[in-house]
Amino acid sequence: MSELNSRERSLVALGAALASNCVPCIEYHIPGAKKSGLSDTQIDEALEIADKVRQVPARAVLEAALARIDTSADGSAETAGSGCGCSGSVNSPEIGGVS
């Protein structure tokens, strides 16, 4: 049995949807939040808080990327291993690069 009420569950869902950058999730959970009794003002506040939380790691990623520009003489990556862990290279078609 859930210890959270429907309003609390809606707030968690909105935060997770925003954090995961999922437009369909936002579109799904906002009406649910209203149905659970949250006002537009409360939903707006929850989204603003979630966005502030989301911006902290996003800013850290940007700063890490900017710090790595010009870190090697030839412009090649200086990381250990054979990639970043995604399913392909930047230039692979499945990542959206040019073939």
C-alpha angles and dihedrals in degrees: 000000000000120000090200122081122226093265092053092046089051091052091051091048092050091050092049093046092052093044091053092048090234113157095186089052092051090047090051099043101045094066088044090052090051090048089053089058103263115142124229088252092054092047090049091051092049091051092048091052092046090050092051090052091046092051094061097068091034089057090047091053091050091049091049090050093048091047090056096055108109093004092130130044095233097036094245122138116266097202126123119248130026104294147333098285099261119122096261148000125286090258096050117111093235090061093048100256128133119275 
